[in-house]
């Protein structure tokens, strides 16, 4: 195991221990009704609150339907490090990661079947988000849209796109926003370069970037997922507010059963039911409550679901699709490396 993978494993295990998974999982493929089925969901940073509620609701629903208790544990860190941790041996029953390339990497390692995207609706994307802005109370810098981010008096917080799904989507949102208004690739690269020139800290994950902006008080604007933005503002006691740009990228976090684990542990039925629960009316209502956008047209909870503003969106195909984006922007020696190396050399 190389050094970076060892670090990814350590981060993931520490996150797992923090939620109490190290106290004995009680995992059993054939235990009696007194022994709960134990599932591990390996997810990315901003989903902690969402899956806390999903887990409780699903466990109750599954036990009522099947007469067997289920105990779901969580592991959270940056999406890229979570994928590496699973590849290196973290025994996830399901992965609910931020970006397609991270689940695809787990599949390439032989842990998830090649047809994983076809197993659940909408290419196994049960909910969406968008990248938006969080600013200081009263929006003192007057930030309204993407062009405002590259003024000389603006400092930006966004996570590292090499490690973070939020970071990748923020990079691609900025790039795509230029392209959507008729800009060239050169225009987009200049714009994104200016964004990172104004980024004093590149945290490895979304939740760390939230802490940098909201708790440490660094930066004038935070580029983040919509769901994370609402939580950040709610916890700020009125010190932060949300700004919606005119357009942004649609965030599509995929989910998958980790076949190698569930077949070895005998947990396939519960794991598949767990991910399917995200598409049910009850699951959709919880998704909406946490300011994600459930897939599909059915209203998840008319009386309680928050109303999220309409926003013009583009998806990953606007920047060539994930395989092209990973190769062009985020691979070793790609566009981001060139931008960051140039900044470091100044």
C-alpha positions, 0 to 999 in steps of 0.5 A: 500500500503506497503512502497516499493510499495509507493516508486515505485508509487512515482518514476513512477509518478515523471517520468510521471510529468517530461514529462508533463503528469500532465498538463491534458491528455485530455483522452476521450473514446468518445471525438470528433476529436478535442480531441486526444486519450491519451495513456500512455506507461509505460516503462523502463529507456533506452527507452526514446529516442526510444519512443520519435521518435516512438510516433511522427511517430505513431501519424502521421501515426494513424491520417492519417489512422483514422482521429483521433489525438493521444497523447502518454505520457511516464513514465520511471524508473527501469523496476521492479518499473514500473511494481509495479507502474502499479499494484498499480494504474498507469494507463498505456495503454501499458507496454514496460518493460525490462524483461518478469517477469515484464509484467508477474507480471502485468498480474498476478495482473489481469491487462493484459490478460493471453494470452498477449504473443500470441497477437504480433509476436515473443512472443510480443518481437518486438526488441532485444538487447545484454549486452555489455561493455562501457570502458574509452577512449583508453580502458586503462585497456585492457578489451576485454572479460568476464574474464577480468572483474575479474582482481583485478584492475577492477571496474564495474558499473552495476545496481541492478538486484533486481530492474533493467531489465538491472541489471538482464540481466547483471547478467545472461549474466555473468553467462551464459558466464561461462556456455557457455564455459563449466564452472559449476554452481559453476564456474559461481557463483564464477565468478559472485561473483567476479563481484559484489565484484568489483561493488562499486555502485548498482543503481536501474536502467539502466539510473542511472548506466549510469550517475554513469559511464559516468558523475561521472566517477566511474568504469572502465567498464559499463555493459549495453544494446547495445542501451544504450551503443551507446547513452552513448558513443555518449554523451561522446564527445569521452571519452568512447568507446564500447567493444563487448565480445565474447558472451552475452545474447540476451535481449528480452524486451516484450510489452503488452496492459494493458487490464484493462485500455484500456477497461475502457478508450476506447483506445484499438484500438489505444493501439494495433495499437501503439504496432503493429507499432513497427513491421512495416517497419517504426517502425523497421527503428526507432528501428534500428536507436536507436541501437536496433535489430528489430525482423525478417529478413526484412531490416528496412532501408538499407540506414540509419540503423546502422550496429551492429556487429554480436555477439554470443548470448544465450537466457534466456533458457541457464539459465533455463528460466525466472521462474527458474532464478527469483526463483534461482537468484533474489528471496529473499534469492536467489543467488544474495542475498547470494552474496550481503550479503557476500559482505556487511558482509566483 
